[in-house]
Amino acid sequence: MEVVTSRQQYGDAASRLAPFEVVGGVGVSRVWTSRYGRQNLFGRALDYLTFYAAAGWCLWRRAGPGDIVVAKTDPPLISVFAAVVARLRGATLINWTQDLFPEVATALGVKAVKPVEPILRALRNFSLKTARQNVVLGQRMAQRIEAQGVPLDRIRIIHNWSDETQIVPIDRDANPLRREWGLADRFVVGYSGNMGRAHEFATIIDAATLLKNRDDIRFVFIGGGAQADHIAREVAQRKLGNFDFKPYQTRDQLAYSLGAADLHLISLLPDLEGLIVPSKFYGIAAAGRPTLYIGDPEGEIPAVLAQENCGHTVRPGEAVELARYIESLADDRPKAVRLGRNARGVFERKFSKKRALAKWKALIESLQ
């Protein structure tokens, strides 16, 4: 088994990881790319192009008949290069689709993509129809791919996951980060992860403004992303004293950082439902915390929240409803604990790492 990837790290274009090493018995080949990083769209596109070329050449030299190639987005359209190489080399292709490009880009208003969207979509669909299987993250995404003409028997739903042994529920009073961050007995509303363009934050900030006089409620945002500075400016302009910002936490701290919140926020623009599935939900559920979702009530994660009674959904713009729900749990903390237990329960039944890897194992063995 071998992984082909780049030498960069997420958020650190200057990192220079080893060209090759063995990690957990798996060979990891890291190909050269340009290093402009994620902040500049032109530079990011150049990073992608150089990765496509280098990864395609690496794959050409390694793949052969009987091999199974798993092409995982991101970067977008890597499946196209993998499809061509796999076909020419006699290998079997599995696309692991984390998001649907170019639809995501056009939904976010990326002007450079719109004129060439039909071409990009046709190329992407070629790779989907060429693959023996396309692994997607949920039912809505499966429906979108089927609508592109991909046979249903070539679409497999395998949810993303969290490691059930690394992220476990931690009692709030035993959590060292709550003490370190001075959260005391406050009801903490958390946001953990990427604050990107696909997420909606105006409703959250408006709700925090409505709750600014509740000294017992605090918002803690952990992570970064394209909208992080905008959120910080809005908080400063509104003089919201109920906000804290923390950097990304290391993997060994995730159980504590996720467990520091009593309730977690997830947001997704409604137009992106079925194009993206917010994977931060799985870590939240593993930590045994409820989710408050801002987005389409008919979306993938809202369906789980409703069916399993482990959270609540509001539409973008419903700041009053968002604030009311936060207040209701702040005033009834045993209910928040019960919802969190429900979240851990559904996580163990449906979204654990062990369960997901078993599905992947069965899929790969069926193609050999």
N, C-alpha and C positions, 0 to 999 in steps of 0.2 A: 504494500500500500504506500502511496506517495501523494503528498499535497504540493500543488504548485501555487505559489502566492508571490507577493511583492516583498521588498525589504523594508517598506515603510510600516509604521504603526499608525493606528487611527488617531488623528489629531496631531501627529508628529511626523511631518514629511522629512525632517532632517535625520531621523533615526537610521542607523545602518546595521541592520540585523545580518547575521551570518548568511552567506549565499546558500549553504546547505548544512543541515544538522538533523539528527535523529531525536524526535521527541516522543516519548512513550512508545518506542518501537516503530514509529511512523517516520519515513523520510520526508523532510520538508525542504523543497527546492524554492529558493527565493530569487526571482528574476530581477534584473535591473530595470528601473523605470526613471523617468524624470521626477523631480521632487518639488513641484510647485505647491502641493498641499490642497486642502479643501476650501480655502477661503476665497480663492479667485477662480471664477468659472472657466476662463480660458486656460489657465494653468491646470485646473483639474481635468479638463478635457484632454490636454496634452499628456497628463499622467496616465489617463485611461488608454490613449492611443499607443503609447509606448508599452504599456502593460499588455495590451492585446497582442502586439507584435511579439514581445518576448515570451509571453505565456503560450501563444500559439506555436512558436518554434520549439519551446520546451516540450509541449504536448506532442508535437509531431515526432520528436526524437524518442519519446517514451511509450506512446500508445501503440497497441497492435491488436490483432485478432484475439478475441476472447477477453480483452480488457473492458472494464466498465469505467466510463468517465462521468463524474458528477460535476456539472457546471453550476456554480452557485452565484447568483447575483448578490451583491454588488461586485464588480462594476457592471453597469447596464450593458446588455448585448454581448456579454462574454459567451453566452450560449450559442451565438451565431458562429463565432470562431470555433468553438468546441464542436458544433455540429458538422462543420466542414471537415475538420481534422478527423473526427471520429468516423465519418463516412469513408473518407479516403484511406484511413488506416484499418478499417474493418472492426472498429471498437463499438461498443454499445453506449449510448448516451442517456443519462438521466439529467434532466434540468431540475434544479432545486430553486424554485422561484420565490424569492423573498418579497419582491414587489414587481409590478408590471410597468415596464418602460417601453414606449415613450408616454403612455397614458398619464403616469405620475407627473412627468415634466410639463405636459400641456395643462393638466389640472392645476398646477402651481403657477401657470403663466410664464413659463420659460420661453421667451420670444424666439430664441435661436432654434428651438426644436420644432415649433409649430409648422414652418414651411416644409419641413422634410419628414413630418410625422408619418404620412402614408408609406414612405419608403422604409423608415425605421420599423414601423409596425409589420410590414410585409417581411422584412428580414427576421424580425423576432418570431413571427408566426411560422416561418420556414423552420426555425430551430425547434419550435414546439411540436410541429408535425413530424419532424425528423426523429425526435427522441422516442425511445421505447417507453419512457415514463416521464411525466412531469409532476413533480412533487410540489404541492401548494399548501398554504397555511390555514385555509379555511374554506367553508362552503361557498361564500360569496366570491372568492377568488377562483374557485373551481368553475363556477357558473360563468365568470367573465372569460375564462380560457376556452370553455366549451363553446361559447358564443363566437369565438374566432375560428371555429371549424375543427378544433382538436377533438378527436374521438374520446368519449367519456371513459373508455377502458384504458386510455393512456394518461389519465389524470388520477393522482393519488393524494389524498389529504393526510399529511402528517404534521401535526401542530409543532411549533417551536416549544421549547421547554426550559426549565431551570433544574439545577442539580439538587435533588431532594436531600442529599447528605450535606451539602454546603450551606444551603439556605433553609433554615428551620425557624419556627416561631420562637421568639425570645420575649420573655416577660418584660414589659416596659420598665418596670422598676429595677430590673437586673441588667438593663442595657447601659454599658459604659458611655456610649455616645450621647445618650440623653443627658447624662451628668456633665460630660465634657462640653456639650453645646449649650448648657444652661437652660434646658427645656423644662426642668422641674416637673410640676404636675400639669403643665399645659396640655390641651388637646392639640395634637400636631397634625396638620394637613400637609402631606408630603408630595413632592414631585421629584422623581428620580430618573435621570437619563438625558437623552438628547432633547434639546429645546429647538427643534428644527422647523423648517417652513411648512411641514405637513401638519403641524399642531396649532391649535387655536388657544390663545392666552388672554384675549380681551375679556372673555366672560369670567375667567378666574380672577383677574385683577379687579374687575368691577365687584365681584363677590367679596374679595378681600377688603375693598373700600367700604362696603356695607358693614363689614364685621370689624372695622378698625377700632371700635370702642370695646370689643370683647377681649379683655386682657388675658383671658384663659385660653384663647385660640391663637395658634401661631402657624404661619405658612413657612415651610422649609423646602427650598428648591436646591436639589443636588444634581450637578452635572454642568452641561454647557451646550453650545450650539449656535446656529445662525441667529436665533432670536433672543439669546441670553442677555446681550447688552440692551436691547430694546426693553425687555422686561425690567431690568434693573433701573433704566431711566424712568420708566413709568412709575415704578415704586417710589423712586426718589422724588419725582415731580409731585406725586400725590401725598408725599410725606407719610407713607405707610410704615408705621413702626412695628407691624406684625409680620414682617418678612425677614427671613434669613437666607443667605445664599452660601452654599458649600460646593467645593470642587468635586469632580468624580472621585469616588472612593475605590480603593483597591479591592480586588476580588475577595481577599480574606476578610474584608470589612463589610461585604454586602449584606450579610445577615443582620448585622448591627445597624447599618444605615437604613435598610428597608424596614427593620423593626423599630426604628426610632419614631416612625409616624404611626398615628392611630388610624389614619385614613389616607389613601393615596389617590392622586389625581392622574387620569389619563385623558388626553384629548386627541382628536383626529378630525380634520376637516371632512364633512359629510361626503364631498365629491370623491374622496379617496377611499371610501369603503369598498372593499373588494380588490383594491389595488395594493393596499398595505394592511397588515395586521399588527397592531402595536404589541410587540413582544415583551414589553416591560410588565404586562399583566402577569406573566408566568412567575416572575420573581416576587411580585407583590403577593400573589396567592400562596407561593411557597413559604413566604414569611408569615402567613396567617393574618393578613390585613385585608380589609374591604377596599373596594375600588369605587370611586366616583368618576364616571365617564362623561366627558363633554363631547358630544357628537351625534351621529345618527342612531336613534333608538332601535332601529332594525339592524344595526351592525353586528359584526361577528362577536366582539367582546360583550356588548350590551345583552345579547341573547344569553350568554353564559351567566351574566350577573342576575338576570331576571329568573332564569330557570333554577339556579342554584342558591338564590337568596344570599348573595355575597357582595352586593353593592347596589348602585343606583346610576341611572343615566339622565342627563339633562341635555337639551339642545343648545347649540351655540346661541348666545344672546340671553339665555335664561339665567342671568346672574342672581336674581331674587330667589329663584328656586334652588340654585346652587348654594347660596348662603343659608337658606332655610334648612336644607338637608344637613349641612355641616353643623349648624346649631343644634339640630335634633339629635345628632350623635354626640356632640359635646355635652349635651344635657342628659344623655342616656348612654353612658359609657359601657355598661354591660351589654347593650345592644350592639355596639361596635365590636366588642369582643366576640359575640356570637356570630356576627357576620364574618369576622376573620376566621373563626373556626370552620365555618362553611366553606370559605375560600381554600383553606388548606385541605379540606376534605375533597373538594372537586379537583384540586391540583393532584393529589395522590391518585385519584381514580383515572384522570384523563391526561394530565400534562406533565408527568414526571419524566426525568431523563431516561430512567430505566424503560418506561413504556415506549417512548419515542424511538430509542435505539433498537428495541425489539422489532418495531415496525420497519425501521430501515434495514435491519438484518434480514427480515423476511422478504422485503422487496428485492434486495440485491441477490439473495439466494434464488429467488424465482426467475431471475434473468440469466443465471449462470448455466 
